[in-house]
Amino acid sequence: MKETVSDLLQSALAALQADGTLPADQSFTPQVGNTKDKSHGDYACNIALVASKAAGCAPRKLAEALVENLPESSAVEKVEIAGPGFINFFMSTASAFEVVNTILDEGDRFGRNNQGQGEKVQVEFVSANPTGPLHVGHGRGAAIGDCLCRLLEANGYDVTREFYYNDAGAQIDNLALSVQSRVKGLTPDDESWPADGYRGDYIVDVAKAYLAGDTVTADDREVTAKADPEDRDAIREFAVAYLRREQDLDLKAFGVQFDVYFLESSLYEDGKVEATVKRLQENGYTYEQDGAMWLKTTEFGDDKDRVMRKKDGGYTYFLPDVAYHLDKWQRGFTTVINEQGADHHSTVTRVRAGLQALNAGIPQGWPDYVLHQMVMVTRSGQEVKISKRAGSYVTVRDLIDEVGRDATRFFLAARRVDSQLTFDIDLARSQTNENPVYYVQYAHARICSVLRKLAEEGVERSRNECIGDLSLLTLDEEKDLANQLAKYPELIANSAAQREPHHLTHYLRDLAGQFHTYYNAHKVLIEDTAVRDARVSLYLAIRQVIANGLDLLGVSAPEEM
């Protein structure tokens, strides 16, 4: 319907340009929005305020001229001018329900578009160090990242999901030391336990598997344990493979899969880190000071220059990140989105500065970043901090085991990424209207229940079969539901463009709320079969949109609850 209103306004603008009221050499694009108060109509536009200067008249006078030149349309019941020149459109009942037919015709394609036209987009998310189980922060990144990928695909983009393993550096050394200590029979209580060692029970599992000579298969390799307590390199290789496999199993339990697993170690093995350093040197953006090599990041907006190679010869963490992102660019990804924790905020400027210093044709502000805030898990009003498996934090698997995949994914995607999130286990497990995922899924299941009852009465309706005269839907609640359904395609486009999946969870909660209110106030299985059929058609459209939206969240749409 927004497109209809926009087209009508474009025709009116063209007419005013033709008669000289508006200059013909300027372009005017009406922005049509939903009204917050339905007494002001269904849609509103401020084009008269925007174009009044060009017209050389008061906005309200221009608004009157625009309304006079609007083409006739059966979709519009009436048009009003409000305030200084806002144009409010009241849509006809018949036009409001056209969306029902569209939804039932398009089915699971409703809301999808080809805006991306197959453009390649790479989304990197989770990217946990292979040193332990995935914590709830990784889970939030997985939920947001995967939902964002699904939204981009719904908008016609060719999406590659990528996981970057930091399998080099001090943390991996600490992992190897921790496993070796367990292999030798030490515990975290022993004085000789590594100062920065990992203490969770999973280290015991890795050590036992290593001593048993087990074979583990990660995504790109198979490693058989040597069972030698003194061979730390062998222990390191086995432990990393073991934990990569464990993380992959956690992600599969969460319904998340990746197209590419990229190893930090490969950047060193393939000479890409050294090649990046050489290129930065040749471009004149490095200098030596105090025994270290520095990058002139201040020339690209950083508040101070940054060390890229330390006195001991090792590289700081952002240098391999620059090499990694150059590799992304060279793989042909003009759009790259990194979904990471907010603790990566300081790396954004440094990585972008390093990429600009390469003079590789990479645009400023590339790549995009989506940074999520921390997650706090609570039970009975108290924060839960400890997991036996991990030793010091709550894992994704803990949440899945407690509340299931659906609730975990929905809850972790349900807030703005830049807002801290409290994950209430008690709420996520409850079967009440306060639990948003239950509330939305229950709306879908309720509609399925109505269809089963209808079938018991001998009336079979296929999944998206529209029967009945939709003009019989005359209640305000019915029109409001249709208007809410009509918002879905724009919501999908905006959520992807703004990199904000949480809008989808809010939309589904609102749609479910409107449905439950309508369901409780007005029966659908009534003797008037014409009205019944019209209402069932509306139900089917609601069910389809809920199913489509839940699918983009990676959440199931149950038919019974």
N, C-alpha and C positions, 0 to 999 in steps of 0.2 A: 504493500500500500504506500510506503514511503516513495517508492519509485513513481507511482502514479501521481502523487502530489507534486513531486519534483518535476515531472514531465509537464504537468499543467502550468506550473509556475514558469518553466522555461518558455512555454508557448506565449504566456502573458508578457514576459520580458522581451521576447522577440518582437511582439506587436508594438511595445512601447519604444523599442529601438527603431522600428520601421516608421513610426509617426514622429520621431525626433524627441520624444520625452526623455529617452536615455540615449547616450552617445553610442553610435553603431560600431565604433572602433574599440570598444571595451567589452570584456567578457564578464558575465555575472553568473555565479553559480549558487543557487539557493541551497542552504543547509536546512534540511527538514529534520525536526526532532520530535520525540514523543513528549506529550504534555504530562506534567506531574499531577495535574488536577483535571479530571475528565469533564468538569464543568467548562473547561477552556477548550474542549474538543479532543480529538484523538492525536492530531499532529499540529505543530506550530512552526512558523518560519519567520526569521528576522531580516529577510532580504531587503525589505523596504528601508530599514534602518541603515543597512550596509550601503545601499545604492542611492540614498537620498542626496548625498553630496554631489554625486555625478549628475543627478537629475536636476539639481538646483532648486529643490523644493522640500517642504517638511516631510518627514518619514510617513506620517499618517496620510498625507495627501497622495504620496506615491503608492501607499498601500491600497488606497481607494481605487487608483487607476489600475493597479495590478488585478484587483478583484473584478473590476469591470471587464477586463480583457481575458479572464480565465475561460477556457473552452468549457462547454457543457460536458458533464460527466455523471453517469449514473452511480459512480463510486462515491460521489460527494453529496451528502445530504444538505449541508449548509456551510457557509464561510463567514467568519466574523473577524472584525479588526479590533484588537485590544490594545489598551495603553497607548504608547507613543507611536505604534505602527506594526505591532506583531499581527501576523495573519494566522488565524486558527481555523483548522479544517475539522469538520465533523463528518465522519465517513458514514455512508449508508449501511444499514444492517446487512443487506445482500453482499456488499463488497467486503465487509468484515469477515464473512465466512468463506470467501473464496479460498482462503489459505487452507481450509480443511480439505478441499478437493486437491489442492496442490500437494499437501503432505501425504495424503493417501495415494496419490498418483506416483510421487517420487520415492516414497518409502524411506529406506535407510540412506538414500541419496539426499534427502531434504536437509538443507543447511550447508551442503557442500557446494563449492564453486571452483572455477579454474583460474582464480586470480593469480596464482603463482606461475601458471603456464609452464610447469615442469622445471622451474629453476632449481638448481641444486642447492640445498641447504644442509649444513652439517651442524648437529647439535651434540655438544659434548656435555655429559652429565654424570653424576656420581663420582667417577674417577677417584675411588678410594685407594689409599696405600694398601698393598697386599700384606698387611701386618696383623690383621685381626678381622673379626666379624663386622658387618656393616652396622653402624650405630643409627639412631633415629634421625640424625642430621642427614646422613646419606639417604635415608628413607624419604625424607622430605624432598631432597634433590631428585630422587628417582621418580617420585610421584609428579613433581612439577615438570621435570624434564621430559618424561614419557608423555604426559598430557599435552605439553607444548608441541612435541613431535606429531602427535595425533591431530592437533588443531592445524598445524601447518600442512599436513597431508590433506586434511579436509578442505584446505584452501588452494589445493592444486600444486603444492611444492613437492619436489623429489627429495625426501629427507633421508639423511644418513645418521644413524645413532652411533656415537663413538664413546668408548671408555678408555681413559688414559691411565695406565698403571705407572705410578712412581716406584719402579722396581730397582732404583739405584739410590745410593746415599746412606746417611747415618741411620735412618729408621730401619732400613733393611739389615744393616749391620747389627742393630740392637735385637732385631727379630732372630737372627742367626745365633747370637750369643744367648738369648733366652731359651731357645730350643735346645741348644747344646748343653746348657746348664741343666735342663730337665732330663736330657738324655743321660747325663752323668749322675743323676739322682738328687740334684740340688732342688731346693724349694725357695720361694721368695723370702722365707724367714731366715735363710742362711746368710751369714755375713758376706760371703763371696758372690752372692747373687748380683748380676749387673745392675749398676745404679739406675740406668734408664731401661731396664728390662721389662718385658710384658708379663703380666701376672695372671691373666685369665686362665680358666680351665682348658681353653682351646689349645694352649701351648703344650699341655700334657698330652692332648690328643695327637698333636703333630709329632711330639717326641716318641710316643708309642708306635705310631705308624712308621716313623723313620727306623726305629730299632727293629721293627718287624719286617723290614725290607719291602714295604708296600709299594705299589705302583699307582701314581695318580696321573690323571689326564686333565690338563688345563685346556683352554680353548685352542692353543696352537702347539702344544707339546705334551709329551708323556715322559714322566720322570720316575725312575725306580730308585728307592732309597738304598744307599750303600751300607747303612747300619754301622758305620764307623764313627764312634763318638769324637774322634780327633779331627775328622775332615770337615772343617767349618764351611768350606766352599760347597761341599756336597750337601751339608745341612741347609745352607742358605738356598740353594737351588731347589731342594725338595720342599722346604717350608713355604717359599714363595708360590710354587706350583700348587701345593696343598691348599693354601689360603685363597689363591685365585679360583680354584675349583669351588671352595666353600662359598665365596662371595657370589659366584655365578649361580650356585644352587639357591642362595638366598634371593637373588634377583628373579630367578625363574619362579620361585614361590610367590613373589610379589607381582608376577605377570609382566616383567620387564626383560626385554632381550635387546642385544646390541648387534649392529652390523659389523663394527670394527672394534678390535681391542688393540690399542697402540701402546707399546712398551717404551718407557723413557730410556731404558738401556740400549734400545736400538738406535737412538740418536747418537750415542757415543760409538757404538759398534760400526755404524755406517758412515762415521766421520762428519755427521751433520752439525754437531756442536762446534767442532774445530772450524768447519767451513763458515759457520755463522760468525765466529770470532774473527776470522781472517777478513771477512767481508766488512765487518764493522770497523776494523783497523784500517783497511784500504780506503774506506769512506771518510776517514779522519775524525771519527766520533769516539775514540778511546784515548786514554792517557795513563801513564804509570805514576803512581804516587804512594809513598809509604810501603813499597813492596807489593802493592796490589794493582790490578788493572781496573780502571773505572770507565763507565760509559757516560757520555755527556747527555744524560736524559733531560737536563734543564733546558736544552735547546728545543725540547718537544713538550714543554709544559710541566715537567716535574718540578717539585720544590727544591730538590738538590740532586746532584749527580749520584750514581749508584755504583757500588763495587760489583764487578761481574766475574773477576777472578781473584780469589783470596790469596793471602801471603803464602799459604801452604800449597798453592797450585790448584786447589779445587774451585769449582764454579759455584757461585751463588745460585739459588733455586730459579731465579727469573731468566737466567741465560738459556738453559735448556728449554724453557717455556717459549722463548723467542724463536729458537730453532724449530720447535714443534709447530708453532703457528706459521712459520714460513713454509713448512712442509704442507700444512693444510691449504695454504694459498696456492702452492704449486700443484696440489691435487685438483685444483679447479673450483674450490668452494669460494664464491664471491660473497656469500653470506654464511657467517659462522656465529653460532650462539653458544656461549659457555654458561651453563647453569652450575653455580658453585655456592659454597657457603659465604656468608658475609665476611669471614676472616680473610678472604682472598681480595678484599677491597683494595688493599695497598698494591697489589700486583697489576691492577688494571692499567694504571698510568705507565708503569715501567715496561710492561709487555708492549703496549702500543707505541711507546717511545722507541724501544728497540726495533720494532718492525719498521717504523718510519726511517730510522737510521740506516736500514739496509738498502734504502733506495730501490726497492723491488716493485714499485708501482702499486703498493698496497694503500688503499685510501685511509685518510685520517679517521680515527674513531672505530677502526676495525680491529678486532672482532667486537660483536655485541656481547654484553654480559647481563645475566640475570642472577642476582645475588640474594639468596634467601637467609633469613634470620634463624636463630637457634630454636630448638624445640624443647619444651619442658614436659615431661610425662608425669601425670598425677594419678593417684588412686586414693579414694576416700579423703580427698582434699589435701593429701600429702604428696610431696614430690618423690618420685621413684628414681633413684640414681644408679642402683647397682644391678648388674646382671651376673649370675653365676658363670654363665658361659664366657662373658667378656671380662669380668673382673671389676670393671670400673664404670661401665656405662650400659644403657639400655639398648638392645639391638633391634634391628628391623624384625628379625625372626621372633623375638619376644612379643612384639606387638601383633604380628600375624597370628601367633599361637594364642594370644589372649582374645583378640577381637575379630580375627579373620582378615583376609586380603581386602575385601570391599571397603570395610570401615576404615582400615588403615590408609588405603589410597585416598579415599574421599576426604578424611580428616586432614591428611597431610597436604592436600591441595586446596583446602577450603579457605585459606587466608591469603591476603596480599603477601607476596614473597618478602617484602621489606618489613613485615610485621612479625614479632615474635609469636610463636604458636604454643598454646597449652593443649596437650593431648590428654584428655580426660578418659582414662580407661573405663571407668564406670559408665560414663555417658555413651561411649562408643559401643558398649555391650548392651545397653538398654534398648528395649523395644517400646519406645515412647515417641511422642511427637517432638520431643526436645532433641532427639538424635537425628541429625539431618539426613544421613544416608538411609536410615530406616524409614524416615518420613517420605523420601523420594521413591525408594524401592516399593514401599507399601502402596503408593499411588498407582504404580504400574501393576502390581499384583491385584489391587482392587478392581482395576478395569478388566484384567484377565478373568477374575472371578465372576464379574457381571456377564461376560461372554459365555462362560461355562453354564451359568444359570439360564441364559437365553437358549443355549443349545439343548438343555434339559427340557425346555418348553417346545422343542422342535424347530427352533429358529437358528439356522446355521449362518454365521457370518465369517467370511474369509478374513484374513488378517487386516487387509486394507480395502475392504469393500464398502463403498459409500452408497448407502441406500437411504432414501428419505429426502424430504424437502427441507433444506437448511434454512429457508426463510421462516420456518416455524420456530426457529430458535430466537425468541424475542426478549428473553430475560437479559437484564444488564450483566449478570454474572456470566452468561454465555458469551456475550460480546466481549467482555473483559478477557475471558479465556482465549477467544480467537485472536484478540489483539496481542496477548502475551505470546501465543504461538507464532504470530507474524514477526515478532522481534528476534526469533531464534537465528535466522541466517545472518543478520547484521551482527549479532552477538558473537557468532563463530568467527566472522571476519575480523572484528575488533579485538577479540581475545588473542588471536594469533598475531595481529599487527602490533599490539601493545605488549605482547609477551606476558600476558596476565591470565593464566588459566583459572584463577579463583572466580572470575566473573561467571564461569559456567556453573560452578557449584551454587552460587547465589541465585542464578536464574532458575535452576532446577528446583531449588528450595521454594522459590516464589511460585513457580508453576504448580508444584505439588500442593502448596498451601491453598492456592485458588481452587484447585480441583477438589481437595478434601472438603473445603467449605461448601462448594457447589453440590458435591455428592451427598453431604449430610442434610442439605436443605431441600434438594429436589430429586425425587426418585426417577430412575430411568426406565425400570421395568413396569410400565403403566399400561392401562387398557387401550389408551389412544396410541395405536401402533404407528401412526404417522409421526407423532412427536417422539415416540420411543425410538424410531429408526433414526431420526435426525440427531437425537441426543447420543445414541450409540456411535454415530459417525463422528461426532465431536470427541467422544471418549477414545475412539480409535486413533484420531489425530494426536490427542494428548499422549496416549501410550507410545506412539511412534516417536514423538519428539523426546520424551523421557528416555526411551531406549537409545536413541541416537546420542543424546547428551551423555548418558552414563557410559556408553561405549567410548566416547572421547576421553573420559576419565579413567578408562580401564576398569570400570565397575560393572558388575552383572545386573541384568534387569530380570529379577525372578518373577515367575508367573504365580507362585504360591508362597505365602509366608506364614 
